[in-house]
């Protein structure tokens, strides 16, 4: 009788697009914590042109083998690795959704390729989900290279008021601790305090697979940005909580694929920069039309859309002038 393979507790989905070196660093950070929790790694490549797949398929990384750092002789210290290739860049939502039929874990975490996972991050979050069945999504503490909190780790849904103070007047930068003004990034709550939030970031987004299946995974109307907020919205609409849980921690080298990270020497064309910088505004418009349109008076929503169009014009002009 054929022995049934034990399914992993956690499936880690990493979407890669031209971040080969960062992807390897991320995988090696996972290799270091292989004994903490039973997990598999699914790398979805979004049509990279930097040789990511070719490098993965060499001696170190192969979809038919388990990952092991060159020089390691410990046969038990290996990652379970699955590689999925997309011919084109499908965007964040659709790219991650490709892994839907390949995950075997009870829990799924979407993890950016430009992250380093520290000891305890995965296990503490899974343990929290195991104990709190009313939680549909959780994020650990995500920090930037300077050690500060990545503010997008915990966010409120955009409302007309939050959009006004965060996007247009930027008053929450002036009053970062105000409960009235600094709602978007929860600046009035300590970053080391566990609490419920509206939305968490796609750089580390963990959820029970059954919850993802129930709400339909990421909405593919979003190409880049906003899909994590939208998924958080759907999870909360389904009656689950979304939790910021800072007892675990990862490093996020933010903005690499968008050409925004100064620490990365990756060249990005103006066309690519335009595509990615405008993605967040386009996603904002999609979210307003999908989730907020029926919740506020029509004149107010038309005014919000006018503001989004103005923001698009400003960002386009700035990018064309400054590059």
GIDA-V272884 format. One record per run of one state. SS is the DSSP state (a for helix, b for strand, c for the rest). FROM is the first residue (numbers start at 1). TO is the last residue. Records with the same first field share a line. If there is no record, write none. Layout:
BEGIN
SS = FROM-TO ; FROM-TO
END
This chain:
BEGIN
c = 1-9 ; 17-19 ; 33-38 ; 47-51 ; 57-66 ; 68-78 ; 87-91 ; 102-106 ; 113-114 ; 118-120 ; 132-134 ; 144-148 ; 150-150 ; 156-159 ; 169-170 ; 175-194 ; 197-198 ; 201-203 ; 216-226 ; 238-240 ; 253-269 ; 278-278 ; 296-297 ; 323-323
b = 10-16 ; 39-46 ; 67-67 ; 79-86 ; 107-112 ; 115-117 ; 135-143 ; 149-149 ; 154-155 ; 195-196 ; 199-200 ; 204-208 ; 241-252
a = 20-32 ; 52-56 ; 92-101 ; 121-131 ; 151-153 ; 160-168 ; 171-174 ; 209-215 ; 227-237 ; 270-277 ; 279-295 ; 298-322
END
